[in-house]
Amino acid sequence: MKILVAIDESEGSLYALQWALEHLYLPETEGSAAITIVHVQPHTAVPAGAGKCFF
């Protein structure tokens, strides 16, 4: 079994991780189970042309 949980800094995502660990990870499947945790961050928009200076 493969489980992927995406988390950010919100309380809801930490609850989702806790729920997945408690309900989906079964110790008896230890050899065939994998949990992947992906930490996501909000995308910060950069205006077009930012960082390019023409003189």
Jmol script that loads the backbone (N, CA, C; Angstrom):
load data "model"
ATOM      1  N   MET A   1       0.850  -1.167   0.000  1.00  0.00           N
ATOM      2  CA  MET A   1       0.000   0.000   0.000  1.00  0.00           C
ATOM      3  C   MET A   1       0.899   1.235   0.000  1.00  0.00           C
ATOM      4  N   LYS A   2       0.517   2.221  -0.792  1.00  0.00           N
ATOM      5  CA  LYS A   2       1.235   3.493  -0.824  1.00  0.00           C
ATOM      6  C   LYS A   2       0.284   4.599  -0.398  1.00  0.00           C
ATOM      7  N   ILE A   3       0.736   5.456   0.496  1.00  0.00           N
ATOM      8  CA  ILE A   3      -0.066   6.554   1.011  1.00  0.00           C
ATOM      9  C   ILE A   3       0.721   7.839   0.798  1.00  0.00           C
ATOM     10  N   LEU A   4       0.072   8.862   0.262  1.00  0.00           N
ATOM     11  CA  LEU A   4       0.682  10.166   0.091  1.00  0.00           C
ATOM     12  C   LEU A   4      -0.181  11.187   0.820  1.00  0.00           C
ATOM     13  N   VAL A   5       0.449  11.972   1.689  1.00  0.00           N
ATOM     14  CA  VAL A   5      -0.263  13.018   2.419  1.00  0.00           C
ATOM     15  C   VAL A   5       0.464  14.334   2.163  1.00  0.00           C
ATOM     16  N   ALA A   6      -0.252  15.307   1.607  1.00  0.00           N
ATOM     17  CA  ALA A   6       0.311  16.633   1.392  1.00  0.00           C
ATOM     18  C   ALA A   6      -0.033  17.500   2.597  1.00  0.00           C
ATOM     19  N   ILE A   7       0.978  18.164   3.144  1.00  0.00           N
ATOM     20  CA  ILE A   7       0.743  19.029   4.298  1.00  0.00           C
ATOM     21  C   ILE A   7       1.300  20.421   4.026  1.00  0.00           C
ATOM     22  N   ASP A   8       0.718  21.387   4.699  1.00  0.00           N
ATOM     23  CA  ASP A   8       1.263  22.740   4.719  1.00  0.00           C
ATOM     24  C   ASP A   8       1.325  23.133   6.190  1.00  0.00           C
ATOM     25  N   GLU A   9       1.253  24.384   6.488  1.00  0.00           N
ATOM     26  CA  GLU A   9       1.346  24.795   7.890  1.00  0.00           C
ATOM     27  C   GLU A   9      -0.016  24.920   8.569  1.00  0.00           C
ATOM     28  N   SER A  10      -1.069  24.463   7.901  1.00  0.00           N
ATOM     29  CA  SER A  10      -2.404  24.596   8.480  1.00  0.00           C
ATOM     30  C   SER A  10      -2.701  23.467   9.464  1.00  0.00           C
ATOM     31  N   GLU A  11      -3.606  23.760  10.358  1.00  0.00           N
ATOM     32  CA  GLU A  11      -4.036  22.780  11.341  1.00  0.00           C
ATOM     33  C   GLU A  11      -4.748  21.611  10.666  1.00  0.00           C
ATOM     34  N   GLY A  12      -5.496  21.905   9.610  1.00  0.00           N
ATOM     35  CA  GLY A  12      -6.233  20.861   8.899  1.00  0.00           C
ATOM     36  C   GLY A  12      -5.330  19.837   8.242  1.00  0.00           C
ATOM     37  N   SER A  13      -4.219  20.289   7.693  1.00  0.00           N
ATOM     38  CA  SER A  13      -3.326  19.331   7.037  1.00  0.00           C
ATOM     39  C   SER A  13      -2.610  18.462   8.060  1.00  0.00           C
ATOM     40  N   LEU A  14      -2.292  19.020   9.206  1.00  0.00           N
ATOM     41  CA  LEU A  14      -1.677  18.204  10.258  1.00  0.00           C
ATOM     42  C   LEU A  14      -2.671  17.174  10.788  1.00  0.00           C
ATOM     43  N   TYR A  15      -3.951  17.548  10.833  1.00  0.00           N
ATOM     44  CA  TYR A  15      -4.993  16.601  11.222  1.00  0.00           C
ATOM     45  C   TYR A  15      -5.085  15.473  10.186  1.00  0.00           C
ATOM     46  N   ALA A  16      -4.983  15.829   8.906  1.00  0.00           N
ATOM     47  CA  ALA A  16      -5.042  14.818   7.844  1.00  0.00           C
ATOM     48  C   ALA A  16      -3.896  13.826   7.978  1.00  0.00           C
ATOM     49  N   LEU A  17      -2.706  14.328   8.292  1.00  0.00           N
ATOM     50  CA  LEU A  17      -1.552  13.436   8.486  1.00  0.00           C
ATOM     51  C   LEU A  17      -1.783  12.515   9.681  1.00  0.00           C
ATOM     52  N   GLN A  18      -2.244  13.080  10.768  1.00  0.00           N
ATOM     53  CA  GLN A  18      -2.520  12.270  11.958  1.00  0.00           C
ATOM     54  C   GLN A  18      -3.577  11.206  11.651  1.00  0.00           C
ATOM     55  N   TRP A  19      -4.630  11.587  10.924  1.00  0.00           N
ATOM     56  CA  TRP A  19      -5.689  10.642  10.583  1.00  0.00           C
ATOM     57  C   TRP A  19      -5.139   9.511   9.718  1.00  0.00           C
ATOM     58  N   ALA A  20      -4.320   9.862   8.726  1.00  0.00           N
ATOM     59  CA  ALA A  20      -3.755   8.837   7.845  1.00  0.00           C
ATOM     60  C   ALA A  20      -2.875   7.867   8.629  1.00  0.00           C
ATOM     61  N   LEU A  21      -2.072   8.384   9.534  1.00  0.00           N
ATOM     62  CA  LEU A  21      -1.216   7.514  10.340  1.00  0.00           C
ATOM     63  C   LEU A  21      -2.025   6.593  11.239  1.00  0.00           C
ATOM     64  N   GLU A  22      -3.111   7.110  11.780  1.00  0.00           N
ATOM     65  CA  GLU A  22      -3.923   6.301  12.686  1.00  0.00           C
ATOM     66  C   GLU A  22      -4.822   5.306  11.971  1.00  0.00           C
ATOM     67  N   HIS A  23      -5.312   5.644  10.770  1.00  0.00           N
ATOM     68  CA  HIS A  23      -6.312   4.812  10.108  1.00  0.00           C
ATOM     69  C   HIS A  23      -5.802   4.018   8.904  1.00  0.00           C
ATOM     70  N   LEU A  24      -4.741   4.458   8.292  1.00  0.00           N
ATOM     71  CA  LEU A  24      -4.300   3.786   7.071  1.00  0.00           C
ATOM     72  C   LEU A  24      -3.010   2.996   7.237  1.00  0.00           C
ATOM     73  N   TYR A  25      -2.166   3.406   8.151  1.00  0.00           N
ATOM     74  CA  TYR A  25      -0.910   2.684   8.356  1.00  0.00           C
ATOM     75  C   TYR A  25      -1.143   1.544   9.324  1.00  0.00           C
ATOM     76  N   LEU A  26      -0.971   0.342   8.829  1.00  0.00           N
ATOM     77  CA  LEU A  26      -1.197  -0.840   9.659  1.00  0.00           C
ATOM     78  C   LEU A  26       0.140  -1.524   9.911  1.00  0.00           C
ATOM     79  N   PRO A  27       0.547  -1.659  11.154  1.00  0.00           N
ATOM     80  CA  PRO A  27       1.849  -2.260  11.466  1.00  0.00           C
ATOM     81  C   PRO A  27       2.055  -3.643  10.852  1.00  0.00           C
ATOM     82  N   GLU A  28       0.981  -4.407  10.683  1.00  0.00           N
ATOM     83  CA  GLU A  28       1.140  -5.756  10.129  1.00  0.00           C
ATOM     84  C   GLU A  28       1.522  -5.740   8.644  1.00  0.00           C
ATOM     85  N   THR A  29       1.403  -4.598   7.986  1.00  0.00           N
ATOM     86  CA  THR A  29       1.806  -4.487   6.576  1.00  0.00           C
ATOM     87  C   THR A  29       3.113  -3.707   6.455  1.00  0.00           C
ATOM     88  N   GLU A  30       3.897  -3.718   7.517  1.00  0.00           N
ATOM     89  CA  GLU A  30       5.101  -2.899   7.600  1.00  0.00           C
ATOM     90  C   GLU A  30       6.038  -3.067   6.398  1.00  0.00           C
ATOM     91  N   GLY A  31       6.218  -4.283   5.930  1.00  0.00           N
ATOM     92  CA  GLY A  31       7.135  -4.516   4.825  1.00  0.00           C
ATOM     93  C   GLY A  31       6.617  -4.043   3.481  1.00  0.00           C
ATOM     94  N   SER A  32       5.309  -3.875   3.325  1.00  0.00           N
ATOM     95  CA  SER A  32       4.760  -3.534   2.019  1.00  0.00           C
ATOM     96  C   SER A  32       4.047  -2.185   1.990  1.00  0.00           C
ATOM     97  N   ALA A  33       4.191  -1.391   3.049  1.00  0.00           N
ATOM     98  CA  ALA A  33       3.509  -0.100   3.101  1.00  0.00           C
ATOM     99  C   ALA A  33       4.522   1.033   3.003  1.00  0.00           C
ATOM    100  N   ALA A  34       4.115   2.119   2.360  1.00  0.00           N
ATOM    101  CA  ALA A  34       4.968   3.302   2.265  1.00  0.00           C
ATOM    102  C   ALA A  34       4.120   4.544   2.464  1.00  0.00           C
ATOM    103  N   ILE A  35       4.602   5.436   3.306  1.00  0.00           N
ATOM    104  CA  ILE A  35       3.936   6.715   3.521  1.00  0.00           C
ATOM    105  C   ILE A  35       4.872   7.805   3.013  1.00  0.00           C
ATOM    106  N   THR A  36       4.360   8.624   2.111  1.00  0.00           N
ATOM    107  CA  THR A  36       5.118   9.752   1.588  1.00  0.00           C
ATOM    108  C   THR A  36       4.435  11.029   2.056  1.00  0.00           C
ATOM    109  N   ILE A  37       5.209  11.911   2.659  1.00  0.00           N
ATOM    110  CA  ILE A  37       4.677  13.186   3.123  1.00  0.00           C
ATOM    111  C   ILE A  37       5.277  14.283   2.256  1.00  0.00           C
ATOM    112  N   VAL A  38       4.410  15.096   1.663  1.00  0.00           N
ATOM    113  CA  VAL A  38       4.848  16.191   0.804  1.00  0.00           C
ATOM    114  C   VAL A  38       4.504  17.496   1.498  1.00  0.00           C
ATOM    115  N   HIS A  39       5.522  18.308   1.742  1.00  0.00           N
ATOM    116  CA  HIS A  39       5.292  19.617   2.367  1.00  0.00           C
ATOM    117  C   HIS A  39       5.139  20.645   1.261  1.00  0.00           C
ATOM    118  N   VAL A  40       3.993  21.307   1.229  1.00  0.00           N
ATOM    119  CA  VAL A  40       3.719  22.304   0.195  1.00  0.00           C
ATOM    120  C   VAL A  40       3.699  23.698   0.810  1.00  0.00           C
ATOM    121  N   GLN A  41       4.081  24.660   0.008  1.00  0.00           N
ATOM    122  CA  GLN A  41       4.066  26.051   0.437  1.00  0.00           C
ATOM    123  C   GLN A  41       3.291  26.861  -0.578  1.00  0.00           C
ATOM    124  N   PRO A  42       2.626  27.914  -0.135  1.00  0.00           N
ATOM    125  CA  PRO A  42       1.886  28.745  -1.084  1.00  0.00           C
ATOM    126  C   PRO A  42       2.823  29.381  -2.104  1.00  0.00           C
ATOM    127  N   HIS A  43       2.333  29.490  -3.311  1.00  0.00           N
ATOM    128  CA  HIS A  43       3.105  30.102  -4.390  1.00  0.00           C
ATOM    129  C   HIS A  43       3.053  31.614  -4.239  1.00  0.00           C
ATOM    130  N   THR A  44       4.203  32.239  -4.311  1.00  0.00           N
ATOM    131  CA  THR A  44       4.268  33.696  -4.247  1.00  0.00           C
ATOM    132  C   THR A  44       4.393  34.230  -5.666  1.00  0.00           C
ATOM    133  N   ALA A  45       3.439  35.038  -6.060  1.00  0.00           N
ATOM    134  CA  ALA A  45       3.448  35.580  -7.415  1.00  0.00           C
ATOM    135  C   ALA A  45       4.517  36.667  -7.538  1.00  0.00           C
ATOM    136  N   VAL A  46       5.249  36.608  -8.620  1.00  0.00           N
ATOM    137  CA  VAL A  46       6.264  37.616  -8.916  1.00  0.00           C
ATOM    138  C   VAL A  46       5.834  38.313 -10.197  1.00  0.00           C
ATOM    139  N   PRO A  47       5.717  39.626 -10.179  1.00  0.00           N
ATOM    140  CA  PRO A  47       5.296  40.338 -11.390  1.00  0.00           C
ATOM    141  C   PRO A  47       6.241  40.081 -12.556  1.00  0.00           C
ATOM    142  N   ALA A  48       5.679  40.036 -13.742  1.00  0.00           N
ATOM    143  CA  ALA A  48       6.497  39.819 -14.941  1.00  0.00           C
ATOM    144  C   ALA A  48       7.571  40.892 -15.017  1.00  0.00           C
ATOM    145  N   GLY A  49       8.767  40.473 -15.330  1.00  0.00           N
ATOM    146  CA  GLY A  49       9.868  41.411 -15.459  1.00  0.00           C
ATOM    147  C   GLY A  49      10.590  41.690 -14.152  1.00  0.00           C
ATOM    148  N   ALA A  50      10.080  41.190 -13.059  1.00  0.00           N
ATOM    149  CA  ALA A  50      10.747  41.412 -11.778  1.00  0.00           C
ATOM    150  C   ALA A  50      12.098  40.719 -11.792  1.00  0.00           C
ATOM    151  N   GLY A  51      13.067  41.377 -11.303  1.00  0.00           N
ATOM    152  CA  GLY A  51      14.402  40.803 -11.267  1.00  0.00           C
ATOM    153  C   GLY A  51      15.224  41.125 -12.500  1.00  0.00           C
ATOM    154  N   LYS A  52      14.621  41.698 -13.505  1.00  0.00           N
ATOM    155  CA  LYS A  52      15.351  42.081 -14.718  1.00  0.00           C
ATOM    156  C   LYS A  52      15.399  43.604 -14.784  1.00  0.00           C
ATOM    157  N   CYS A  53      16.569  44.143 -14.757  1.00  0.00           N
ATOM    158  CA  CYS A  53      16.728  45.594 -14.839  1.00  0.00           C
ATOM    159  C   CYS A  53      17.484  45.918 -16.122  1.00  0.00           C
ATOM    160  N   PHE A  54      16.916  46.773 -16.887  1.00  0.00           N
ATOM    161  CA  PHE A  54      17.564  47.217 -18.119  1.00  0.00           C
ATOM    162  C   PHE A  54      17.925  48.688 -17.965  1.00  0.00           C
ATOM    163  N   PHE A  55      19.163  48.999 -18.243  1.00  0.00           N
ATOM    164  CA  PHE A  55      19.617  50.383 -18.147  1.00  0.00           C
ATOM    165  C   PHE A  55      19.916  50.919 -19.515  1.00  0.00           C
TER     166      PHE A  55
END
end "model"
wireframe off; spacefill off
backbone 0.3
color backbone group
